[in-house]
Structure formats: C-alpha cells, structure tokens
Amino acid sequence: MRHNKAVNHLGRQSGHRKALLANMASSLIVNKRITTTVAKAKALKSYVEPLITKSKEDTTHNRRVVFSYLKDKNAVSELFRTIAPKVADRPGGYTRVLHLGFRQGDAADMALIELVDFNEAALASAPKAAKKSTRRSKAKKAEEAPVEEAPKAEE
C-alpha cells in the first residue's frame, strides 16, 4: 500500500522522471497545451505551477531557479515574457486537466493539460455569458414601445 506517498513515481527512476517532467513542462510552456496520460498530467501540474508562480517576479535568481528545472532557454524566456504577464493577477490554478477518454492501443486514460489563460475558446465564450437577456424582458420592451396612431380625418 502507498499510504502518505505524495509523489507518483510514474514507473521510472528519479533521473528519468525529472527529465520527463522537465521536457513535458517545456512543451506545455511553448505549445500552451499537450496531450498525455492522466497520471503524467497530474504530476506535471504539480511540477509546473510553482514554476509559473516564480515567473511572476522577473529576477535573475528566479530565472536561474526556473532554468534549473526546465533546462530549456526558449521555454524560460517564453514563460517570463508571455505567460507571466498574463497570469500576474491569478492567485494560482494556472493549468487545467481535461479527460479525453482512453488511448486506442493500450486503453490508457488520456488527458489534455493546458494553460488556463491561453484557451481561446473559453476566453471567447466568457463575454457572451456576461450578456444575458430573457424573453420576458424583450416582450416587455416591445409592449412599452409607443404605437403610432393614424391621423384622424376631420369631417
């Protein structure tokens, strides 16, 4: 039994696991969304969210700390230049894991992990939700509209 074991080892030695998570985090930062298994997505979420929090404060120390985790200069610059300003006011929860179903070959449970502030579909639908109107209010406005009366012919 694995009571009180916080880390999912993903069936790998520690060096392989660190390399896997570093590569997946770099891909997530550069591409804004990746498809992987649910277990790897959950492990990646706990790996990448502290790095995004560190990127909010752009100091040389934070850049070096993040680089020690990611080992990719392009991903670090992307993180500090484009992602950090966009998530500056968000207090956490920078990623979203969406379950996709099962993989064809081995029936592994698949998931899509994405950065929340970079999902164009969700951001486009948000303003539509703010505009809310009901039928009753439209009918009420139609009744209140002044009706033009035909001029009476004088006899």
C-alpha positions in Angstrom: 0.0 0.0 0.0 1.2 3.5 -0.7 -0.3 5.5 2.2 1.1 9.0 2.6 3.2 8.8 -0.5 2.8 12.2 -2.2 4.9 11.6 -5.3 3.7 9.5 -8.2 6.9 7.8 -9.4 5.3 7.0 -12.8 7.2 3.7 -13.0 10.6 5.5 -13.5 13.8 6.1 -11.7 14.2 9.6 -10.3 16.5 10.9 -13.1 14.2 9.6 -15.8 11.2 11.1 -14.1 12.9 14.5 -13.7 13.9 14.6 -17.3 10.3 13.5 -18.4 8.7 16.3 -16.3 11.2 18.9 -17.5 10.6 18.0 -21.1 6.8 18.0 -20.7 6.8 21.3 -18.8 8.9 22.9 -21.6 6.5 21.6 -24.2 3.5 22.8 -22.2 5.0 26.3 -21.9 5.9 26.6 -25.5 2.8 25.0 -27.0 0.3 26.1 -24.3 -1.4 22.6 -24.3 -0.3 19.0 -24.6 -2.0 15.6 -24.6 -0.7 12.9 -22.3 -1.9 10.3 -19.8 -3.9 11.4 -16.7 -1.1 10.3 -14.3 1.5 12.3 -16.1 -0.8 15.3 -16.5 -1.4 15.4 -12.7 2.3 15.0 -12.0 3.1 17.8 -14.5 0.6 20.1 -12.9 2.3 19.9 -9.5 5.7 20.4 -11.3 4.9 23.4 -13.5 2.6 25.5 -11.3 5.3 26.5 -8.8 7.5 27.5 -11.8 4.7 29.8 -13.1 4.4 31.3 -9.7 8.1 32.0 -9.6 7.9 33.6 -13.1 5.6 36.4 -11.8 8.6 38.1 -10.3 11.2 38.6 -13.1 14.5 38.5 -11.2 17.8 36.9 -12.2 17.5 34.5 -9.3 14.1 33.3 -10.3 15.2 32.9 -13.9 18.1 30.7 -12.8 15.8 28.6 -10.5 13.3 28.0 -13.2 16.1 27.2 -15.7 17.4 24.6 -13.3 14.0 22.8 -13.5 13.3 23.3 -17.2 16.7 23.1 -18.8 15.4 24.9 -21.9 16.3 28.6 -22.6 13.5 29.1 -25.1 10.9 27.8 -22.6 12.2 30.0 -19.8 12.1 33.1 -22.0 8.6 32.3 -23.2 7.5 31.7 -19.6 8.8 35.1 -18.3 7.9 37.1 -21.4 4.4 36.0 -22.4 2.9 33.7 -19.7 3.9 35.6 -16.6 2.3 39.0 -17.5 -0.9 37.2 -18.5 -1.2 35.3 -15.2 0.0 38.1 -13.0 -3.3 38.7 -11.3 -4.2 35.0 -10.9 -3.5 33.6 -7.4 -2.9 30.0 -8.6 -4.5 27.3 -10.7 -2.7 28.1 -13.9 -3.3 24.8 -15.6 -6.4 22.7 -16.5 -6.6 18.9 -16.9 -9.4 17.7 -19.2 -10.0 14.0 -19.5 -10.2 12.8 -23.1 -11.0 9.1 -22.9 -8.9 6.0 -23.5 -6.0 5.5 -25.9 -6.6 3.1 -28.7 -3.5 0.9 -28.3 -3.3 0.2 -24.6 -6.5 1.8 -23.2 -4.5 4.3 -21.1 -6.6 7.1 -19.7 -5.7 10.2 -21.7 -5.9 13.9 -20.7 -5.3 17.3 -22.2 -3.4 19.7 -20.0 -3.5 23.3 -20.9 -2.7 26.8 -19.6 -5.9 28.4 -18.4 -5.3 31.9 -19.7 -4.3 30.7 -23.2 -7.5 28.8 -24.1 -9.1 30.9 -26.9 -12.4 29.0 -26.9 -13.0 29.5 -23.2 -11.9 33.2 -23.4 -14.2 33.9 -26.4 -17.2 32.4 -24.7 -16.8 34.3 -21.4 -18.1 37.7 -22.7 -21.1 36.0 -24.2 -22.1 34.8 -20.7 -21.9 38.3 -19.4 -24.7 39.5 -21.8 -27.8 37.9 -20.6 -31.3 38.7 -21.7 -34.5 36.9 -21.3 -37.6 36.6 -23.5 -39.7 38.4 -20.9 -37.6 41.5 -21.0 -37.8 41.6 -24.8 -41.5 41.2 -24.8 -41.8 43.9 -22.2 -39.8 46.3 -24.3 -42.0 45.6 -27.3 -45.1 46.4 -25.3 -43.7 49.7 -24.0 -42.8 50.9 -27.4 -45.1 53.8 -28.4 -47.6 52.8 -31.1 -48.2 55.4 -33.8 -51.8 56.3 -34.2 -53.1 57.1 -37.6 -54.2 60.7 -38.0 -58.0 61.1 -37.8 -59.6 62.6 -40.8 -61.7 65.7 -39.9 -65.2 65.5 -41.1 
